[in-house]
Amino acid sequence: MKPLIFGLSVVFAFGGVSAQTNVWQPSPGHTQVPIWPGTAPDAQPVPGSEVATTTAKDDLVAGRPYVFVANVSRPTMTVYSPAGKNTGVAVVVFPGGGFEGLAIDLEGTEVCDWLTSEGITCVLLKYRVPSLPYDWHCDCRPDNHVTSALPLEDAQRTIGLVRFHAAEWHIDPHKIGVLGFSAGGYLVAEISTRFEHRLYAPVDAADKESCRPDFAVGVYPGHLWVGGDAYKLNPNVPVTRQTPPTFLVQAEDDNVDGVNQSVAYYIALKKAGVPAEIHLYAHGGHAFGLRRTKLPITRWPQLVETWLGTIGMISK
């Protein structure tokens, strides 16, 4: 697949954010590559042109704004390769945003900066949003636990592409993981449990590669717990023994998704005999990303690094 750079210049107002003039682009030296050679499968209309906006002064994380990308109809991946040591490990990153948009720096490029500093190739997926039937501005969702089909198609396609290009990108094809936040954390669970059958017809040789992650990291994931004291798991993430080793982290004062999301998934993983590690913290809230604060939860990336050594992905 030949690299293709595309950009659109639009100006849109977006609720709760201050408008910017350009669609999001990666930092110089990196290129967004469309993951589909033509029109993406099962394409749905979006409210407008793709637009990147910066949050206003009343919506900061660790004292700083973040960039929110909306109306993504042509998904892309951006590959960030480590400049120094290369462990051979790769991580596909799924930013969160309620399946309505993507916190592209807070839960995307800043994650890639950390991963590449540790010798890990980062592949940032800008997946399609909004993805029906999710609508976080109302209580009118017909089912809060249905499959987010378009993002899952994009995730399946991207992991296949990364594995297909592993030699070219200096990646070990047996050390490709996923990491996601919030809605992206749910996408981590989806791709970890629904990799045997693609949701779309194969496009090319990359779709013959396995799209099973070798490991998975979910950070304050949502949509996993269906309620009740038994911690019943969302049936759309059918955990089995083939589900990859998984790391989970969440705060008990998360008032958006709630700590029971991680707990329900962890219980299902353990019942299936899947190696899993969970870290729960009293404080941290939701959507904190990697930005440093005084709270203990802010050190979760170092725990992930240790865990990657524990499961044999990297040597520490």
N, C-alpha and C positions, 0 to 999 in steps of 0.2 A: 504494500500500500504506500503510495507516494505521499510525503508530507504535504499538507495543504494549509496555508495560512488564510484565515478569513477574519474580517473585522467589519463591524457595522458602527456607524456613528449616529446615535439617536439620543434624544433627550426626552425622558419621561419623568413625571412626578410619581412617587411611590409612597404610600401611606407610611408615616413614621420615619422616613428617611429624607435626606437632602439629595436632590438630583445631581448627577454628574453627566458629562457630555459623551463619554465613551463606554462602549461595551468592554467588559473585563478582558484584559490581555495579560499573559504571564510576563515576568520580568525579562529584560533583554537577555538574549542567549537561549531562550526557551520558546518552543513553538507548540501551539495547540494543533492537534491532529484530529480531524473528524474520525470517529470510530466506525462509521458506516460509509461504504463507498458511494452510496446514493442516498435516497430517502430512507430514513429510519423506519423499521417495521412498526405497524400499528400506530402510525402517526396520528396525533390528536391536535386540534387547533389550540393555540395559546392566546391569551388576552391581548397580546401585542408583540412588538419586536423585542428581542433580547436586550436587556438593559442591566448595567451594573450601577449600584447606588451605594453611597456611604451613609452609615447611620448618623442620626442627629445627636446633639449633645446630651439628650436625656436617654440615650440608648448606647451605653458604653460598657466595655468589658475590660476590667483591670485599668480603668481610666482612659481607655482608647476606643475609638470607633472601629467598626469593621465594615467590610464590603459585602453587599448582598446582591447576588445575581438572580434575576427573574426571567421568566419566559424563555427557557432554554428548549428549543425545538430541534437543534442540531448538536447532539452531544459530542464532546471532544475529550481527549486525554492529553495531558502534558507530562512528559517524562523529565524528571529531575535526577540526574546521575551524580553519584558522589564524586567530589573533586580529588580526594585523596585515596585512602584505603577503600577497598570494595569487598564487602563480605559475601557478595553474590546473592544476598537477600533482596527481595523486592516487596513493596507494599503498595497496593492499590487503595487510595484514600477516597472515602465517600463523605463529603461535607454534609452537615445537617441543614435544616431549614424547613422542616414540616412538610416536605414534598411540595412546597410552594415556591421555594427559592433555595439558594445555596450560600452559606456563610463561607465564601470562597477563600478568604485569607485566614480568618479566625480558626476555621476547621479544615483548611486546605493547604495554602502555601506555607503557613507557619509550621504546619506538621511536616511538610517536605523539608523545610530548613533543618528541623531537628533530625529527621531520618537520614538525610544525606550527610549530616555531620557525624553520624554513627556508621557511615559506610554502607548505607542501605539505599537502594534505588527507590525513589518515590514516583508513583504514577497517579497524578491527580485527575480524577474523573469528574467532569462537568456533565452530570447526567440530566435527563429531561425533567423539567419541572415547569408548571405545575403538573402533578400526576393525579388524575382523578382516581377515586372519588373524594380525596382529601380536600377539605376546606376548613382552615383553622379560624375563620372569622365567624363561624356560626355553629349551631348545634344540629345542623341538618345533614350530617354525614349518615348515609344509609347503613354503613357498617364500618366501624373503626378498625377492623382487623382483616380487611381484604388484602389481596396481593397488590403491591405497587408494581404493576406489570412493566411499565416502560422503564423505570430505573433498574429493575431486575434484568430486563433484556440488555440494557446498556452495561450492567455489571458483568453478566455472562460473556458478552462480546469482548469486553476489555480484558478480562483475565485470559481468555483464549488468545487475544492479540499479544499480550505480554509473554505468554508461554511460547507462542509462535516466533517471537522476536528475541527470545531469551539469549541465544548465542550472540546475536548482533549487539544487544544491550548489556552484555557481560553479566547476565543473571543466571542463577542456578534454577532450572525449570521446576525443581522440587522444593524450592524455598520461596514461593510466591504467596504472600498473605494479603489480608484485607484489614482495614481499620476505618471505622466510621463513628460518627457522632449523631446522637438523637435519632432523627429519621434515617440518617446514614448508618446509625447503629443497628436499626431494624433491617436495613439493606444488608448489613454484615450477616445477620442471622438468616436472611432469605438465601443469600448466595451460599451460605455454609450448609444449608439443608436442601437446596433445590438446584443442584448442579448436574444431575444425571441427565436431565432432559431440558434442552433449550426451549424457551417460549417462542422462538421464531425459527423460520426455515433457514438452514445453513446458507451462508453467503459465499464463503471461500474457504481456503485451506485452514485459516485460523480457527474456524468453527469446528474443525475436527480435533482440535486440542481440548484437553480437559479444562473445564472452568471451575473445578473444585479448588478452593484455597487450601494451602498447606497449613495455615494457622489464621486465627481471627482475633481481632481486638474490637470490643464494643464499648464505647464511652457514652455514658448516660443514654442508653438505647430506649426507644419507645415501642409501643404496639405489641409487646411480647406477652403481657399478662392480661388474661381476659376476665380477671376479677375472682373474688371468692377466697376463702381461707385456705383452699387446697393449692393455691398458686398454679392454677390451670394455665397451660401454655397455649398461645395462639396456634390453632391447628394448621395455619399456613406456613409454619416453620417446623416441619416434622423432623425432630432430632433423631438421629440414629447413631450407631457406632462409627459410621463413616463421616460424621460431622467432625471437622478439624478441631484440634486443640484450641481452646478459647480463653481469652483474658477479658474480664469485665470490671468496670469501675463506675461507681455512681455515688452521689451524695444522698444522705437520708432526708435532707431538706430540699430535695429537688421537687418543686411544686408544678413542674410541667409534665414530666413523664412518671416520676415516682420511682422509688427504689425497688418496688416490687417487680418492675419490669426485668431488672437484672436478676433478682432472686428467682423468679419463675423460670427464666432461661437456664440459670445455673443448676437448679434442681433437675430439670429435664436432661441437661448434659451429664450430670452425675449418674442419674438413673440409667442412661444409655452407655455408661462406661467411657465417656469422652474425657480426656484430660482437660481440666478446667481450673481456673483460678479467679477468685472474685475479691474485690477490695471495696468495702463500703465505708464511707466517712460520714461523720455527723454533720459536717458543714461543707458547703461548696455550691449549692444551688444547681442551676442548669446552664448549659452553654458557656462554660468557662474556658474551653479549649486548652491550650498549653500556656496561656499567659500567667506569669508568676504573680502570686499573692502571698500573704502570710499564712494562708490555710494549709494544713498538711496535705490536702488532696492535690495541691499544685505539683506535688512530686511524683505523680503517677507515671510520667514518661520514664523515669529511672526504674520504676518497678517493671515496666514493659521490657526494658532492656535486659534486666535480670532474668525475666521469664523467658525471653527469646533464647538466652543461654541455657536455661533449664530444659527447654524442649529441643535443644540441639540445633537451633537455627543459626546462632552466632556463637563465637568463642569469646569469652570475656576474660 
